[in-house]
Amino acid sequence: MEKRSASRIGRPVGVVGLGCWQLGGDWGRVEEGDGIALLHAAADAGVTFFDTADVYGDGRSEELVGRFLRERDDSGVFVATKMGRRVEQVPENYSRENFLAWNDRSRANLGVDTIDLVQLHCPPTPVYSTDEVFDSLDELVRAKRIAAYGVSVETVEEALLAIARPNVVSVQIILNAFRLKPLERVLPAAAEAGVAIIARVPLASGLLSGRYTAATTFGDDDHRTYNRNGEAFDQGETFSGVPFEVGLEAVERLRPLVPAGATLAQFALRWIVDQPGVTVVIPGARNAEQVRGNVAAADLAPLAPRALSEVTAVYDELVRPHVHDRW
């Protein structure tokens, strides 16, 4: 698989990684054995970048990734986790004392002394302007509790604030064919600063897989049911903030653009890989077949200019009114 890096992160990773939210929950339950098999299948397919968080299943995702690391014993694996969403979302909770406690818990869950990358997990906007926050993160690096730190953001403005911080090595942001706004300023600013871009929600919570219809339903424990209007957390995390019916219409406009022999999901992932400045895209998966399908997107030829233009046209006509000014 093609590997990419950025000067601040200083370590190349496979351009298609694995998002591990589903190992903790909120997408329907994944059994422990299936989760471990999924992680090994990803590594076997060439995935080197695994993204999790302490809040996914209240630590279950980290614990499964930790078990995988012990079984794999592969120094080529890069693990990123996130911290901060297990408490009330007020700026004062992003403190040195909490960082130390959260980091202890994540290192125990993962079974490592030093975590490759820890990201603030979509914190309140004032956190990005608080020097003490980043001083505390620098302390974690000096103590070798973490090798580096980054941020996961909801908005373009938050991303730009993070990129301006000299020791932020990565920004994780929603980027997909339904969320084009980061292309305007975030990706160029990150490239200039040497900050890695981690593209999350790449399939718009599965909409861009092309598998859903107006009759599709999701379980009560699936965020695509209980957070469709932002009831539990930021609405942009579910279907990228696009109304389900609008997303279905947009998908049908995109479907004819898919190259022969490829799937719509692979097309959507390839579109992200083709964007200058993207370091790694982190689709989730529930089984080995889905992992291998996602990884195959890295082997597709770059999309034709006509396809790229049509993605923009579909966005402008159908999606932009619902998302562009919100995030």
Disulfide bonds with the S-S distance in Angstrom:
none
